[in-house]
Amino acid sequence: MKLPIKHHGAEITIFSEMTALANQFGAVNLSQGFPDDDIDQALKKFLAEGTNKNFNQYAPSFGFPALIENLITFNHARKNPIDFSSSEITITPGASYGIYTALSAILEIGDEVIVLEPAYDSYIPSIEMNGAKPVLVSLNEDFLPDFEKIKTAITEKTKAILINSPHNPTGKIWRKEDFERLYQLIKDTEIIVISDEVYDLITFDNAEFYSIFHHAELRHRSFAIFSFGKMFHLTGWKVGYILACEALTKAFRKVHQYISFSVNTPAQYALAKYLEVFNPEKNQQYLQEKRDFFLAQFKDLPFTFKEKSEGSYFQIASYENISNLPDKEFCIWLTKEYHVATIPLCSFYQDQRNTGMIRFCFSKRTETILKAAENLRRLV
């Protein structure tokens, strides 16, 4: 049976591959980006409450009304408010779905989408499955946007640019001036921006998060994607939301209603209730303490941490003091021999180039980090 090749992504993602290897060798899993501690008990209570109150049938296609209302209130009350209306938001079954559906809403066969590498591994397959061509532009050596390279990559076929801040895998954050430079680059074009902002509430050392929706002009030509999985540390719930101007929201919803139609209703109820008690500052401090604890435990190990992560669940490191193996081979070796699983940075490049760098996930319990550090002390 001959089946079409829909994309050039891996048959199994690196995250699934490394987690399976970790399970096989009993390794501490610092690879896949999910917390291993319990979620807030209030979320469990609200989820049960939602089912007990019989919120068990289809929610409105575009979102549970109480969740949309509470998201508007929550975002308006942020330190740097994000203001939008109910006609500019759609609840989605996860952020990856939101990115795929946004691309599907705007792309035609033969269009081009600029992707800044290293990039999350779902971006390129999502572009290709929608019949378009990814155009790859590397971030600079500090993993920040190189606007001259982006300018050179723009052609008459460029339909969109896909960006990510806070960045997975590097933890870098776009500043206000970066969004302005992007706007100056595309203001005389029809290019749409898709901004992956799933780690919006996870920034460190007083670094301020800027959404593309904060930019007075870019917000009218952009999709901004958010994730409750990252926001509340419950990745298995697979609920997110997407902001876009009214015209782009209509285009998004037109596709969305024929794919998932709507999203898990009791989960939307629980998320709406939890937004009423959620403390984003406490959440931010909780994750920064995890990052700092991870770095403190790893400081005497032979990895090189060039910079602290500015945001996200992740910290990248080089391993030139340990091995000259290519990064994926190094990760496999580390998992088998030292029982700590990580992600090779090559997985965030389409050409799988050797980077000599790996990504750790530090959003783990204290005992998980301590066990990983203990296993790796044999490297010294």
Sequence and secondary structure as in RCSB ss.txt:
>XXXX:A:sequence
MKLPIKHHGAEITIFSEMTALANQFGAVNLSQGFPDDDIDQALKKFLAEGTNKNFNQYAPSFGFPALIENLITFN
HARKNPIDFSSSEITITPGASYGIYTALSAILEIGDEVIVLEPAYDSYIPSIEMNGAKPVLVSLNEDFLPDFEKI
KTAITEKTKAILINSPHNPTGKIWRKEDFERLYQLIKDTEIIVISDEVYDLITFDNAEFYSIFHHAELRHRSFAI
FSFGKMFHLTGWKVGYILACEALTKAFRKVHQYISFSVNTPAQYALAKYLEVFNPEKNQQYLQEKRDFFLAQFKD
LPFTFKEKSEGSYFQIASYENISNLPDKEFCIWLTKEYHVATIPLCSFYQDQRNTGMIRFCFSKRTETILKAAEN
LRRLV
>XXXX:A:secstr
       SS SS HHHHHHHHHHHHT EE SSS   S   HHHHHHHHHHHHTT  S   TT  HHHHHHHHHHH
HTSSS     GGGEEEES HHHHHHHHHHHH  TT EEEEEES  TTHHHHHHHTT EEEEEE  TTS   HHHH
HHH  TTEEEEEEESS TTT     HHHHHHHHHHHTTS  EEEEE TTTT B TT     GGGSTTGGGGEEEE
EEHHHHTT GGG  EEEEE HHHHHHHHHHHTTTT S  HHHHHHHHHHHTT  HHHHHHHHHHHHHHHHHHHTT
SS B  S   BSSEEEEE TTT  S HHHHHHHHHHHH EE EEGGGGSTT    SEEEEE  S HHHHHHHHHH
HGGG 
